[in-house]
């Protein structure tokens, strides 16, 4: 029995019955439930047997001291405690589902089909097509505020800062959940690449030498979308360590400098340091195929492998990998076009 079930049954017990002895029987029944819950080691880290007993006693006192109709109004502190139980139980279930999910992950891919920053109905089909029971999907980069959007040359990215946007996401999320998938929203803020003309958000106001590869005609500090570091490997390890301190559920890193040699993808394995620094679920991406992905998971280099272009072009990628079936070729020209079908939901399935 979980905390949620326990809490709901507990609340249900404290209703008028017209039987003064019924309350005592309910309390004793609840104590038996507490003994069962207290033996569950998963819950001991945040809800001890003693804590549960105190909640029961508080319920009993509230029931005696206040009329039933005023119960929740008078017992605000107790309600907060129960709400906390509900939230933590749900968090446990989400974490358990995530840890049991499959090793093939849909990468967060900007697809430029969210007109006016609103997720569209075609996204329901797009994400649903790529959902399998227990499969993990990461949504495309989603702005957190009106100044979070940027890179105007890649338009139609979704947001989640208005009620209308939240409502637009709901049927997409529901479509994934109904097929047993797990869905994470990748939230973003583009920083100095923001489309906001005045006071763009940035970590620096220092000018950078012009670089023909990443220069855009933006004012300082928004001039450069690209960035570099003198020791990117050490920076990556530091970031992984700091994320780990926050208890972040997963870290998704892109393998640098993967190249094709004699028809095979060569993996530099430069993410070992990040893997060791981050204790949660570690994901890698950046050009992996079926064999390379299987190998890094088997070797413990990563817990999961994130696929972008292959998953984009093969909505049934997990099945194709399982059968070692041929893969559709992706069409790069349609990655960021705004057509709601072509290059988006029209890639064929293996059974088509």
Secondary structure, 3 states (H helix, E strand, C coil): CCHHHHHHHHHHHCCCCCCHHHHHHHHHHHHHHHHHHHCCCCCCCCCCHHHHHHHHHHHHHHHHHCCHHHHHHHCHHHHHHHHHHHHHHHHHHHHHHHHCCCCEEECCCCCCCCHHHCCCCHHHHHHHHCCCCCCEEECCCEECCCCCCECCCCCCCCECCCHHHHHHHHHHHHHHHHCCCEEECCEECCHHHECCCCCCCCCCCCCCCCCCCCECCCCCCCCECCCCCCCHHHHHHHHHHHHHHCCCCEEEEECCCCEEECCEEECCCCCHHHHHHCCCEEEEECCCCHHHHHHHHHCCCCCEEEECHHHHHCCCHHHHHHHCCCCCCCCHHHCCCCCCCCCCCCCCCCCC
